[in-house]
Amino acid sequence: MGGDSGDGEVSLVGALPSHVPPFDGFTVEMAEHLLPEHARFELHGGRIVVMSPARVWHTEAQRRIANLLIRQGRIGRIEVGLAIAPGETRVLDVAAFVDEPDEDSAYFQPGEIELAVEVVSPSSRDDDYIDKPALYARLGIAEFWRADRDGSGTVHVAQFRLDPDRRVYVPAGVVPLDELDG
């Protein structure tokens, strides 16, 4: 179904059965109905973007960061859906919630999240470095962390705090995950 965009993501636009009525874009409910259960996807301008499974180091970094947040007394969760608009969602690799989230929900409003964490993937490198931080800052999420691996395999976490007046993130430091998690 759909075409491979060459970066590990597949778009389903144009691959729908003929009985699906024309629409300006998909909503979460429509996408969940069309896709297999537990499919990883985001909506970009109403287009369904199916995400490939994460690599082992990626999921290990997610788990370690979520556990670190929990040990700090924060409400850390993995693979958190962020509802931006009816046809616009993202999936945060890790998030810290302001309050305990509804356990039956998959998508949350930006005001429910105090920290967004992205673990850099080869297929989403530009998004993780440029687009997502700018988006999360505009949405008012107070903190952003980006975890990335260097050439030796060490995972570093770049931490940012929101400048609420300018709605941009200001660097707050870069720390190896082993130090944060130590």
Buried (B, 14 or more C-beta within 10 A) or exposed (E): EBEEEEBBBBBBBEEBEEEEEEEEBBBBEBBBEBBEEEEBBBBBEBBBBBBEEBEEEBBBBBEBBBBBBEEEEBBBBBBBBBBBEBBBBBBBBBBBBBEEBEEEEBBBEBEBBBBBBBBBBEBBEEBBBEEBBBBBBEBEBBBBBBBBBEEEEEBBBBBBEBEEEEEEBEEEEEBEBEEBBE
